[in-house]
Amino acid sequence: MKEELIVQIKELLKINKNEVIDINPNYLEYFQEEELEDIVNQLNGRKQNVSSITAEYLDEIYEKTKKDEI
């Protein structure tokens, strides 16, 4: 289970799909499963927030460009 959580964390930390994320194995032994689950949840929340902010920003830019075309 710990290994699956670590894989999820690495994926969530990626900025682009080709990026390779390495985590020091000593850190992984330090964390318990519950802590790793919490990290996954926090990263998921942050990713959703960034997606939401980005979508709002793009909508705002789109609306401005529509006004410029008129």
SULFEN-V330687 format. One record per residue. N is the residue number from 1. PHI is phi in degrees with one decimal (* if undefined). OMEGA is omega in whole degrees, 0 to 359 (999 if undefined). Layout:
BEGIN
N/PHI/OMEGA + N/PHI/OMEGA
END
This chain:
BEGIN
1/*/180 + 2/-59.5/181 + 3/-64.1/179 + 4/-64.4/179 + 5/-64.5/180 + 6/-65.0/177 + 7/-62.2/178 + 8/-61.8/180 + 9/-61.7/179 + 10/-60.1/180 + 11/-65.5/181 + 12/-69.4/180 + 13/-80.3/182 + 14/-67.4/174 + 15/-91.9/174 + 16/-128.3/188 + 17/-63.2/183 + 18/-86.1/182 + 19/-69.6/177 + 20/-108.4/180 + 21/-109.0/176 + 22/-112.6/177 + 23/-119.7/180 + 24/-57.9/182 + 25/-58.6/178 + 26/-64.3/177 + 27/-67.6/184 + 28/-67.6/178 + 29/-69.9/181 + 30/-68.6/184 + 31/-82.8/173 + 32/-91.9/183 + 33/-55.7/181 + 34/-61.5/179 + 35/-67.8/177 + 36/-64.9/177 + 37/-62.3/178 + 38/-63.6/178 + 39/-61.9/178 + 40/-59.4/180 + 41/-63.1/179 + 42/-64.0/180 + 43/-65.2/177 + 44/-61.7/179 + 45/-62.1/179 + 46/-65.2/180 + 47/-65.0/178 + 48/-65.4/179 + 49/-63.1/180 + 50/-63.7/179 + 51/-62.8/180 + 52/-65.5/179 + 53/-62.9/180 + 54/-63.1/180 + 55/-62.6/179 + 56/-62.6/180 + 57/-63.2/179 + 58/-64.9/176 + 59/-62.0/180 + 60/-63.0/178 + 61/-63.7/179 + 62/-60.4/180 + 63/-62.2/179 + 64/-65.3/180 + 65/-70.2/176 + 66/-63.6/180 + 67/-66.7/180 + 68/-66.0/181 + 69/-75.4/184 + 70/-74.1/999
END
